[in-house]
Amino acid sequence: MRTLSSDAGPAILTGRDLLVAGRAAPLLDIEQIEIRGGEILSVLGPNGAGKSTLLRVLAMLQTPDSGSISFLDRSGREAERLMRKRSAFVFQRPHLWAGSVRSNIELGLRLRGHASDSRRQVAEQAAAQLGIQGLLERDARALSGGEAQRVAVARAMALDPDVLFLDEPASNLDAMARTALIEDLEHVARDGRHATVLATHDRADAFSLADRVIVMRDGRVVQSGCPEDLFENPVDPFIAAVTGAELSFRASVTSSQDGLLVVYVDETELAAAGSAEPGDRVRVVYRPEDLFLSRSEIQGSPRNRFQARVTEIRPAGSLLRVRLAGAGHWVAVITRAAADELSLEVDTVIWVQVKATALHAFQV
């Protein structure tokens, strides 16, 4: 997981009071958003959250019903002209022209009047960045989906943009092509001075690539910050779920102090992060990978330690999901090697540990 790059500078692109009206509700309603020089910003949210609309508005491909955009300290028409020259946009579905891969990568350079030799050199460098130098003379119409998207990214990078917009670039690819493209995008995003704005509905992509993450729902920003902030301090159950806290249970608050609650569930007291008052009912959410299992009682600082009985072990790809009964009902995700080391079977009694900061409580 990345932290904010020390190379990230002041805001180069700012949107204020952006509104795009919809039939029943706004498609976009954002008070302020900034893109900083050199950073990678992920815009995360479910389908229909407004991610693509936000990218199009920021790139000045769509005019909002109200609000303003400034780019490199310019606004209005001057900002639009600069945006055309110094940004690049890669769409969800690549738009390639008939002809070779080389001619497609050179297209923007040709339109901007670059000389032939210069275009050739830059195209080859961009192709090398994306690992497609062997495809330069291939007919662009004969490419696979993953290859075509790499060509689209190489064409954008050839322009040496100040801002690179990526709108769900891997969403239409199969699993193998998608993984390979995300690895290439990570290399491209980190190896340059440009800012990158990535719209995605995949939290793994968003959190692994980004310096900052903006989470959207219903056209609005719900929470923003570095990945660690969102993981450790979700503002509501929606954000907790976005970060992978897919499971929850209900509990009663017995005490509250300095953002740490003591909650009561099935005759057991557990500590959790949250804001509530004694007597309140809360929903406690957690990520199954945050549970640590051991055959013997675990010694250490985390105060949430209890015994539980294994009720089910189910494969989950390369991992195992282990259902547990004790201090409520829990699910842990562990490796197969860990399960073998613990000799886990149904009805095995196991010690469970989970940090208080890994449990997030919200009032119900």
TORFIMAR-653557 format. One record per residue (C-alpha): residue number from 1; residue in three letters; x, z, y. Coordinates in nm, 4 decimals. Example, Ala and Ser with C-alpha at 12.3 -4.5 7.8 and 13.67 -1.06 7.14 Angstrom:
# TORFIMAR-653557
<1; 'ALA'; <1.2300; 0.7800; -0.4500>>
<2; 'SER'; <1.3670; 0.7140; -0.1060>>
This chain:
# TORFIMAR-653557
<1; 'MET'; <0.0000; 0.0000; 0.0000>>
<2; 'ARG'; <0.1370; -0.0954; 0.3393>>
<3; 'THR'; <0.1629; 0.1171; 0.6485>>
<4; 'LEU'; <0.1349; -0.0353; 0.9942>>
<5; 'SER'; <0.4359; -0.2550; 1.0485>>
<6; 'SER'; <0.6835; -0.1383; 1.3086>>
<7; 'ASP'; <0.6822; -0.5012; 1.4273>>
<8; 'ALA'; <0.3134; -0.4843; 1.5216>>
<9; 'GLY'; <0.2896; -0.5122; 1.8975>>
<10; 'PRO'; <0.0214; -0.4821; 2.1631>>
<11; 'ALA'; <-0.3146; -0.6526; 2.1316>>
<12; 'ILE'; <-0.2935; -1.0304; 2.1600>>
<13; 'LEU'; <-0.6609; -1.0958; 2.0865>>
<14; 'THR'; <-0.9481; -0.8762; 2.2050>>
<15; 'GLY'; <-1.3231; -0.9086; 2.1644>>
<16; 'ARG'; <-1.5631; -0.6979; 2.3726>>
<17; 'ASP'; <-1.9396; -0.6450; 2.3412>>
<18; 'LEU'; <-1.9728; -0.9259; 2.0873>>
<19; 'LEU'; <-2.3318; -1.0032; 1.9941>>
<20; 'VAL'; <-2.4641; -1.2791; 1.7694>>
<21; 'ALA'; <-2.8398; -1.2548; 1.7367>>
<22; 'GLY'; <-3.0256; -1.3037; 1.4101>>
<23; 'ARG'; <-3.3937; -1.3425; 1.3311>>
<24; 'ALA'; <-3.4596; -0.9810; 1.2330>>
<25; 'ALA'; <-3.1343; -0.8066; 1.3273>>
<26; 'PRO'; <-2.8015; -0.8972; 1.4893>>
<27; 'LEU'; <-2.5604; -1.0921; 1.2734>>
<28; 'LEU'; <-2.2792; -0.9398; 1.4771>>
<29; 'ASP'; <-2.2796; -0.6407; 1.7106>>
<30; 'ILE'; <-1.9317; -0.5098; 1.7913>>
<31; 'GLU'; <-1.8327; -0.3125; 2.0981>>
<32; 'GLN'; <-1.4585; -0.3844; 2.0800>>
<33; 'ILE'; <-1.2045; -0.5241; 1.8374>>
<34; 'GLU'; <-0.8332; -0.5864; 1.8840>>
<35; 'ILE'; <-0.5797; -0.7909; 1.6892>>
<36; 'ARG'; <-0.2191; -0.6824; 1.7392>>
<37; 'GLY'; <0.0835; -0.9062; 1.7296>>
<38; 'GLY'; <0.2501; -0.9137; 1.3882>>
<39; 'GLU'; <-0.0120; -0.7083; 1.2026>>
<40; 'ILE'; <-0.2257; -0.7874; 0.9006>>
<41; 'LEU'; <-0.5894; -0.6940; 0.9596>>
<42; 'SER'; <-0.8380; -0.7018; 0.6737>>
<43; 'VAL'; <-1.2080; -0.7338; 0.7500>>
<44; 'LEU'; <-1.3846; -0.5897; 0.4462>>
<45; 'GLY'; <-1.7504; -0.5768; 0.3561>>
<46; 'PRO'; <-2.0195; -0.7058; 0.1194>>
<47; 'ASN'; <-2.1714; -1.0516; 0.1440>>
<48; 'GLY'; <-2.3792; -1.0772; 0.4601>>
<49; 'ALA'; <-2.1870; -0.8042; 0.6429>>
<50; 'GLY'; <-2.0829; -1.0431; 0.9215>>
<51; 'LYS'; <-1.7182; -1.0965; 0.8260>>
<52; 'SER'; <-1.7166; -1.4751; 0.8521>>
<53; 'THR'; <-1.9187; -1.4667; 1.1731>>
<54; 'LEU'; <-1.6651; -1.2269; 1.3244>>
<55; 'LEU'; <-1.3716; -1.4512; 1.2292>>
<56; 'ARG'; <-1.5399; -1.7618; 1.3713>>
<57; 'VAL'; <-1.6191; -1.5808; 1.6972>>
<58; 'LEU'; <-1.2650; -1.4411; 1.7307>>
<59; 'ALA'; <-1.1194; -1.7863; 1.6614>>
<60; 'MET'; <-1.3536; -1.9311; 1.9249>>
<61; 'LEU'; <-1.5131; -2.1625; 1.6722>>
<62; 'GLN'; <-1.8504; -2.0012; 1.7440>>
<63; 'THR'; <-1.9759; -1.8817; 2.0815>>
<64; 'PRO'; <-2.1412; -1.5380; 2.0726>>
<65; 'ASP'; <-2.4742; -1.4851; 2.2461>>
<66; 'SER'; <-2.2976; -1.2335; 2.4673>>
<67; 'GLY'; <-1.9564; -1.0739; 2.4993>>
<68; 'SER'; <-1.6074; -1.1959; 2.5777>>
<69; 'ILE'; <-1.2838; -1.2924; 2.4040>>
<70; 'SER'; <-0.9378; -1.2694; 2.5578>>
<71; 'PHE'; <-0.6322; -1.4246; 2.3945>>
<72; 'LEU'; <-0.2744; -1.3759; 2.5119>>
<73; 'ASP'; <-0.4033; -1.2257; 2.8372>>
<74; 'ARG'; <-0.6218; -1.5288; 2.9069>>
<75; 'SER'; <-0.9980; -1.5566; 2.9046>>
<76; 'GLY'; <-1.2620; -1.8262; 2.9315>>
<77; 'ARG'; <-1.1606; -2.1925; 2.9014>>
<78; 'GLU'; <-0.7921; -2.1122; 2.9267>>
<79; 'ALA'; <-0.8165; -1.8759; 2.6296>>
<80; 'GLU'; <-1.0010; -2.1443; 2.4316>>
<81; 'ARG'; <-0.7294; -2.4012; 2.5012>>
<82; 'LEU'; <-0.4596; -2.1545; 2.3952>>
<83; 'MET'; <-0.6547; -2.0635; 2.0822>>
<84; 'ARG'; <-0.6707; -2.4299; 1.9765>>
<85; 'LYS'; <-0.2948; -2.4611; 2.0170>>
<86; 'ARG'; <-0.1760; -2.1273; 1.8825>>
<87; 'SER'; <-0.4069; -2.0289; 1.5994>>
<88; 'ALA'; <-0.4976; -2.1671; 1.2576>>
<89; 'PHE'; <-0.8041; -2.1130; 1.0395>>
<90; 'VAL'; <-0.8285; -2.1388; 0.6597>>
<91; 'PHE'; <-1.1853; -2.1605; 0.5350>>
<92; 'GLN'; <-1.3369; -2.0330; 0.2131>>
<93; 'ARG'; <-1.3503; -2.3878; 0.0775>>
<94; 'PRO'; <-1.0440; -2.6000; 0.1616>>
<95; 'HIS'; <-1.1101; -2.9141; 0.3642>>
<96; 'LEU'; <-0.8553; -3.1773; 0.2589>>
<97; 'TRP'; <-0.8398; -3.5393; 0.3685>>
<98; 'ALA'; <-0.7825; -3.8395; 0.1441>>
<99; 'GLY'; <-0.4119; -3.9013; 0.0995>>
<100; 'SER'; <-0.1103; -3.7082; -0.0183>>
<101; 'VAL'; <-0.0505; -3.3357; -0.0004>>
<102; 'ARG'; <0.2298; -3.4101; 0.2451>>
<103; 'SER'; <-0.0012; -3.5996; 0.4822>>
<104; 'ASN'; <-0.2516; -3.3134; 0.4702>>
<105; 'ILE'; <0.0110; -3.0523; 0.5573>>
<106; 'GLU'; <0.1419; -3.2729; 0.8390>>
<107; 'LEU'; <-0.2048; -3.3423; 0.9810>>
<108; 'GLY'; <-0.2078; -3.0769; 1.2527>>
<109; 'LEU'; <0.1487; -3.1578; 1.3538>>
<110; 'ARG'; <0.0629; -3.5265; 1.3799>>
<111; 'LEU'; <-0.2374; -3.4496; 1.6001>>
<112; 'ARG'; <-0.0125; -3.2424; 1.8252>>
<113; 'GLY'; <0.2332; -3.5274; 1.8648>>
<114; 'HIS'; <0.5285; -3.4020; 1.6593>>
<115; 'ALA'; <0.7851; -3.6639; 1.5623>>
<116; 'SER'; <0.7918; -3.7942; 1.2042>>
<117; 'ASP'; <1.1209; -3.6300; 1.1074>>
<118; 'SER'; <1.0095; -3.2969; 1.2490>>
<119; 'ARG'; <0.6757; -3.3160; 1.0660>>
<120; 'ARG'; <0.8484; -3.3899; 0.7385>>
<121; 'GLN'; <1.0869; -3.0962; 0.7679>>
<122; 'VAL'; <0.8188; -2.8478; 0.8715>>
<123; 'ALA'; <0.5823; -2.9667; 0.5958>>
<124; 'GLU'; <0.8495; -2.9175; 0.3331>>
<125; 'GLN'; <0.9244; -2.5676; 0.4602>>
<126; 'ALA'; <0.5562; -2.4745; 0.4586>>
<127; 'ALA'; <0.5114; -2.6177; 0.1087>>
<128; 'ALA'; <0.8084; -2.4156; -0.0144>>
<129; 'GLN'; <0.6501; -2.0976; 0.1246>>
<130; 'LEU'; <0.3434; -2.1602; -0.0907>>
<131; 'GLY'; <0.5325; -2.2855; -0.3962>>
<132; 'ILE'; <0.3840; -2.6369; -0.3816>>
<133; 'GLN'; <0.6881; -2.8442; -0.2868>>
<134; 'GLY'; <0.6491; -3.0268; -0.6184>>
<135; 'LEU'; <0.3023; -3.1447; -0.5144>>
<136; 'LEU'; <0.3941; -3.3099; -0.1843>>
<137; 'GLU'; <0.3409; -3.6665; -0.3059>>
<138; 'ARG'; <0.0331; -3.5812; -0.5163>>
<139; 'ASP'; <-0.3087; -3.7140; -0.4170>>
<140; 'ALA'; <-0.4851; -3.4211; -0.2495>>
<141; 'ARG'; <-0.8113; -3.5132; -0.4236>>
<142; 'ALA'; <-0.6533; -3.4516; -0.7660>>
<143; 'LEU'; <-0.5629; -3.0872; -0.7011>>
<144; 'SER'; <-0.7070; -2.7795; -0.8672>>
<145; 'GLY'; <-0.8930; -2.5256; -0.6540>>
<146; 'GLY'; <-0.5922; -2.2968; -0.6283>>
<147; 'GLU'; <-0.3589; -2.5828; -0.5398>>
<148; 'ALA'; <-0.5987; -2.7144; -0.2754>>
<149; 'GLN'; <-0.6237; -2.3721; -0.1110>>
<150; 'ARG'; <-0.2438; -2.3447; -0.1041>>
<151; 'VAL'; <-0.2290; -2.6813; 0.0719>>
<152; 'ALA'; <-0.4807; -2.5550; 0.3284>>
<153; 'VAL'; <-0.2695; -2.2429; 0.3916>>
<154; 'ALA'; <0.0522; -2.4509; 0.4124>>
<155; 'ARG'; <-0.1161; -2.6817; 0.6662>>
<156; 'ALA'; <-0.2084; -2.3774; 0.8741>>
<157; 'MET'; <0.1400; -2.2246; 0.8491>>
<158; 'ALA'; <0.3031; -2.5537; 0.9516>>
<159; 'LEU'; <0.1471; -2.5010; 1.2950>>
<160; 'ASP'; <0.3421; -2.1747; 1.3411>>
<161; 'PRO'; <0.0304; -1.9957; 1.4701>>
<162; 'ASP'; <0.0215; -1.6732; 1.6676>>
<163; 'VAL'; <-0.2915; -1.5814; 1.4707>>
<164; 'LEU'; <-0.3764; -1.6953; 1.1179>>
<165; 'PHE'; <-0.7428; -1.6548; 1.0174>>
<166; 'LEU'; <-0.8205; -1.6460; 0.6445>>
<167; 'ASP'; <-1.1908; -1.6482; 0.5554>>
<168; 'GLU'; <-1.2374; -1.5382; 0.1918>>
<169; 'PRO'; <-0.9630; -1.7808; 0.0814>>
<170; 'ALA'; <-0.9626; -1.6729; -0.2840>>
<171; 'SER'; <-1.3325; -1.6130; -0.3464>>
<172; 'ASN'; <-1.4023; -1.9482; -0.5172>>
<173; 'LEU'; <-1.1054; -1.9380; -0.7542>>
<174; 'ASP'; <-1.0817; -1.8275; -1.1151>>
<175; 'ALA'; <-0.9060; -1.4977; -1.1903>>
<176; 'MET'; <-0.5596; -1.6405; -1.2582>>
<177; 'ALA'; <-0.5594; -1.8770; -0.9597>>
<178; 'ARG'; <-0.6962; -1.6021; -0.7388>>
<179; 'THR'; <-0.4248; -1.3533; -0.8345>>
<180; 'ALA'; <-0.1516; -1.6111; -0.7794>>
<181; 'LEU'; <-0.2908; -1.7118; -0.4391>>
<182; 'ILE'; <-0.3185; -1.3512; -0.3204>>
<183; 'GLU'; <0.0476; -1.2971; -0.4115>>
<184; 'ASP'; <0.1429; -1.6049; -0.2078>>
<185; 'LEU'; <-0.0745; -1.4927; 0.0837>>
<186; 'GLU'; <0.0970; -1.1553; 0.0831>>
<187; 'HIS'; <0.4346; -1.3280; 0.1113>>
<188; 'VAL'; <0.3113; -1.5580; 0.3892>>
<189; 'ALA'; <0.1466; -1.2753; 0.5832>>
<190; 'ARG'; <0.4510; -1.0502; 0.5738>>
<191; 'ASP'; <0.7115; -1.3186; 0.6352>>
<192; 'GLY'; <0.6384; -1.4080; 0.9953>>
<193; 'ARG'; <0.5719; -1.2912; 1.3487>>
<194; 'HIS'; <0.2099; -1.4043; 1.3489>>
<195; 'ALA'; <-0.0938; -1.1817; 1.3181>>
<196; 'THR'; <-0.3106; -1.2371; 1.0102>>
<197; 'VAL'; <-0.6846; -1.1680; 0.9973>>
<198; 'LEU'; <-0.8238; -1.1731; 0.6426>>
<199; 'ALA'; <-1.1961; -1.1558; 0.5656>>
<200; 'THR'; <-1.2666; -1.0441; 0.2099>>
<201; 'HIS'; <-1.5237; -0.8597; 0.0002>>
<202; 'ASP'; <-1.2547; -0.7469; -0.2445>>
<203; 'ARG'; <-1.1182; -0.4008; -0.1673>>
<204; 'ALA'; <-0.8028; -0.4546; -0.3738>>
<205; 'ASP'; <-0.7084; -0.7539; -0.1586>>
<206; 'ALA'; <-0.7986; -0.5751; 0.1638>>
<207; 'PHE'; <-0.6095; -0.2537; 0.0969>>
<208; 'SER'; <-0.3035; -0.4048; -0.0709>>
<209; 'LEU'; <-0.2374; -0.6567; 0.2069>>
<210; 'ALA'; <-0.3435; -0.4821; 0.5247>>
<211; 'ASP'; <-0.1832; -0.2734; 0.7957>>
<212; 'ARG'; <-0.5349; -0.1984; 0.9204>>
<213; 'VAL'; <-0.8758; -0.2363; 0.7598>>
<214; 'ILE'; <-1.2084; -0.2854; 0.9357>>
<215; 'VAL'; <-1.5106; -0.2175; 0.7141>>
<216; 'MET'; <-1.8307; -0.3961; 0.8171>>
<217; 'ARG'; <-2.1955; -0.3551; 0.7250>>
<218; 'ASP'; <-2.4952; -0.5305; 0.8796>>
<219; 'GLY'; <-2.2823; -0.6957; 1.1478>>
<220; 'ARG'; <-2.1264; -0.3717; 1.2693>>
<221; 'VAL'; <-1.7971; -0.1918; 1.2181>>
<222; 'VAL'; <-1.8599; 0.1214; 1.0119>>
<223; 'GLN'; <-1.5022; 0.2495; 1.0064>>
<224; 'SER'; <-1.1546; 0.1188; 1.0832>>
<225; 'GLY'; <-0.8026; 0.2468; 1.0327>>
<226; 'CYS'; <-0.5000; 0.2195; 0.8096>>
<227; 'PRO'; <-0.5786; 0.2072; 0.4359>>
<228; 'GLU'; <-0.4713; 0.5680; 0.3854>>
<229; 'ASP'; <-0.7160; 0.6867; 0.6542>>
<230; 'LEU'; <-1.0091; 0.5178; 0.4859>>
<231; 'PHE'; <-0.9129; 0.6467; 0.1426>>
<232; 'GLU'; <-0.8620; 1.0047; 0.2581>>
<233; 'ASN'; <-1.1285; 1.0355; 0.5286>>
<234; 'PRO'; <-1.4328; 0.8162; 0.4550>>
<235; 'VAL'; <-1.7043; 0.8723; 0.7159>>
<236; 'ASP'; <-1.9969; 0.8205; 0.4781>>
<237; 'PRO'; <-2.0811; 0.7375; 0.1146>>
<238; 'PHE'; <-2.0719; 0.3641; 0.1895>>
<239; 'ILE'; <-1.7063; 0.3828; 0.2985>>
<240; 'ALA'; <-1.6270; 0.6091; 0.0050>>
<241; 'ALA'; <-1.7765; 0.3504; -0.2297>>
<242; 'VAL'; <-1.5809; 0.0716; -0.0572>>
<243; 'THR'; <-1.2563; 0.2580; -0.1287>>
<244; 'GLY'; <-1.3494; 0.2931; -0.4968>>
<245; 'ALA'; <-1.5363; 0.6245; -0.5056>>
<246; 'GLU'; <-1.7935; 0.4778; -0.7398>>
<247; 'LEU'; <-1.9150; 0.8037; -0.8948>>
<248; 'SER'; <-2.0904; 1.1107; -0.7597>>
<249; 'PHE'; <-2.2768; 1.4296; -0.8382>>
<250; 'ARG'; <-2.5052; 1.6690; -0.6470>>
<251; 'ALA'; <-2.3983; 2.0222; -0.5539>>
<252; 'SER'; <-2.4805; 2.3143; -0.3225>>
<253; 'VAL'; <-2.2452; 2.4373; -0.0503>>
<254; 'THR'; <-2.1444; 2.8038; -0.0817>>
<255; 'SER'; <-1.8916; 2.8162; 0.2056>>
<256; 'SER'; <-1.7368; 2.5939; 0.4726>>
<257; 'GLN'; <-1.4149; 2.6261; 0.6716>>
<258; 'ASP'; <-1.1924; 2.3768; 0.8585>>
<259; 'GLY'; <-1.3352; 2.0675; 0.6904>>
<260; 'LEU'; <-1.3105; 2.2143; 0.3391>>
<261; 'LEU'; <-1.6243; 2.3044; 0.1483>>
<262; 'VAL'; <-1.6740; 2.5163; -0.1585>>
<263; 'VAL'; <-1.9558; 2.3665; -0.3639>>
<264; 'TYR'; <-2.1384; 2.5019; -0.6659>>
<265; 'VAL'; <-2.2238; 2.2832; -0.9644>>
<266; 'ASP'; <-2.3180; 2.3981; -1.3149>>
<267; 'GLU'; <-2.1960; 2.7555; -1.2571>>
<268; 'THR'; <-1.8578; 2.6313; -1.1320>>
<269; 'GLU'; <-1.7148; 2.6385; -0.7805>>
<270; 'LEU'; <-1.5173; 2.3365; -0.6627>>
<271; 'ALA'; <-1.3435; 2.2585; -0.3329>>
<272; 'ALA'; <-1.4217; 1.9319; -0.1546>>
<273; 'ALA'; <-1.3541; 1.7715; 0.1832>>
<274; 'GLY'; <-1.6575; 1.7454; 0.4070>>
<275; 'SER'; <-1.8727; 1.8858; 0.6838>>
<276; 'ALA'; <-2.1782; 2.0927; 0.5909>>
<277; 'GLU'; <-2.3182; 2.4431; 0.6113>>
<278; 'PRO'; <-2.3640; 2.7054; 0.3364>>
<279; 'GLY'; <-2.6878; 2.6371; 0.1538>>
<280; 'ASP'; <-2.6813; 2.2619; 0.2210>>
<281; 'ARG'; <-2.7197; 2.0171; -0.0634>>
<282; 'VAL'; <-2.4437; 1.7569; -0.0760>>
<283; 'ARG'; <-2.3518; 1.4471; -0.2686>>
<284; 'VAL'; <-1.9890; 1.4657; -0.3854>>
<285; 'VAL'; <-1.8183; 1.1307; -0.4474>>
<286; 'TYR'; <-1.4868; 1.0655; -0.6207>>
<287; 'ARG'; <-1.2683; 0.7937; -0.7674>>
<288; 'PRO'; <-1.2307; 0.8210; -1.1457>>
<289; 'GLU'; <-0.8567; 0.7488; -1.1253>>
<290; 'ASP'; <-0.8110; 1.0715; -0.9225>>
<291; 'LEU'; <-0.8878; 1.2919; -1.2229>>
<292; 'PHE'; <-0.5833; 1.4214; -1.4126>>
<293; 'LEU'; <-0.6256; 1.5230; -1.7777>>
<294; 'SER'; <-0.4104; 1.7615; -1.9792>>
<295; 'ARG'; <-0.4252; 1.9404; -2.3143>>
<296; 'SER'; <-0.3073; 2.2690; -2.1608>>
<297; 'GLU'; <-0.4108; 2.4412; -1.8389>>
<298; 'ILE'; <-0.2505; 2.2715; -1.5430>>
<299; 'GLN'; <-0.0414; 2.4849; -1.3109>>
<300; 'GLY'; <0.0008; 2.3891; -0.9468>>
<301; 'SER'; <-0.1587; 2.3931; -0.6063>>
<302; 'PRO'; <-0.4860; 2.1984; -0.6624>>
<303; 'ARG'; <-0.7657; 2.4548; -0.6922>>
<304; 'ASN'; <-1.0068; 2.2371; -0.8912>>
<305; 'ARG'; <-0.9177; 2.3047; -1.2529>>
<306; 'PHE'; <-1.1714; 2.3297; -1.5338>>
<307; 'GLN'; <-1.2243; 2.2534; -1.9000>>
<308; 'ALA'; <-1.4488; 1.9708; -2.0150>>
<309; 'ARG'; <-1.5530; 1.8076; -2.3401>>
<310; 'VAL'; <-1.5002; 1.4375; -2.4048>>
<311; 'THR'; <-1.8403; 1.2771; -2.4681>>
<312; 'GLU'; <-1.7438; 0.9077; -2.4692>>
<313; 'ILE'; <-1.4352; 0.6854; -2.4599>>
<314; 'ARG'; <-1.4990; 0.3261; -2.3563>>
<315; 'PRO'; <-1.2550; 0.0363; -2.3007>>
<316; 'ALA'; <-1.2355; -0.0951; -1.9428>>
<317; 'GLY'; <-0.9948; -0.3864; -1.9567>>
<318; 'SER'; <-0.6452; -0.2492; -2.0006>>
<319; 'LEU'; <-0.7700; 0.1045; -1.9234>>
<320; 'LEU'; <-1.0122; 0.3516; -2.0786>>
<321; 'ARG'; <-1.3115; 0.5221; -1.9148>>
<322; 'VAL'; <-1.3509; 0.8742; -2.0440>>
<323; 'ARG'; <-1.6807; 1.0581; -1.9929>>
<324; 'LEU'; <-1.6531; 1.4352; -1.9651>>
<325; 'ALA'; <-1.9035; 1.7239; -1.9671>>
<326; 'GLY'; <-1.7963; 2.0445; -1.7937>>
<327; 'ALA'; <-1.8547; 2.1630; -1.4358>>
<328; 'GLY'; <-2.1004; 1.8791; -1.4249>>
<329; 'HIS'; <-2.0517; 1.5305; -1.5659>>
<330; 'TRP'; <-1.7404; 1.3299; -1.4814>>
<331; 'VAL'; <-1.5720; 0.9994; -1.5604>>
<332; 'ALA'; <-1.1928; 0.9605; -1.5687>>
<333; 'VAL'; <-0.9977; 0.6367; -1.5937>>
<334; 'ILE'; <-0.6697; 0.6600; -1.7853>>
<335; 'THR'; <-0.4236; 0.4295; -1.9572>>
<336; 'ARG'; <-0.4344; 0.3752; -2.3309>>
<337; 'ALA'; <-0.0875; 0.5287; -2.3537>>
<338; 'ALA'; <-0.2139; 0.8458; -2.1847>>
<339; 'ALA'; <-0.5088; 0.8632; -2.4250>>
<340; 'ASP'; <-0.2726; 0.8329; -2.7221>>
<341; 'GLU'; <-0.0440; 1.1020; -2.5811>>
<342; 'LEU'; <-0.3417; 1.3360; -2.5367>>
<343; 'SER'; <-0.4863; 1.2403; -2.8776>>
<344; 'LEU'; <-0.8243; 1.1973; -2.7101>>
<345; 'GLU'; <-1.1336; 1.1710; -2.9257>>
<346; 'VAL'; <-1.5006; 1.2423; -2.8715>>
<347; 'ASP'; <-1.5563; 1.6228; -2.8635>>
<348; 'THR'; <-1.1945; 1.6911; -2.7640>>
<349; 'VAL'; <-1.1790; 1.9763; -2.5114>>
<350; 'ILE'; <-0.9466; 1.8896; -2.2264>>
<351; 'TRP'; <-0.8310; 2.0415; -1.8974>>
<352; 'VAL'; <-0.9267; 1.8475; -1.5855>>
<353; 'GLN'; <-0.7620; 1.8697; -1.2440>>
<354; 'VAL'; <-0.8718; 1.6998; -0.9221>>
<355; 'LYS'; <-0.7484; 1.7683; -0.5695>>
<356; 'ALA'; <-0.9956; 1.8957; -0.3130>>
<357; 'THR'; <-0.9022; 1.6049; -0.0855>>
<358; 'ALA'; <-1.0037; 1.3611; -0.3612>>
<359; 'LEU'; <-1.3627; 1.4942; -0.3516>>
<360; 'HIS'; <-1.5701; 1.3935; -0.0488>>
<361; 'ALA'; <-1.8991; 1.5705; 0.0164>>
<362; 'PHE'; <-2.1842; 1.4266; 0.2259>>
<363; 'GLN'; <-2.5124; 1.5919; 0.3140>>
<364; 'VAL'; <-2.8234; 1.4630; 0.1384>>
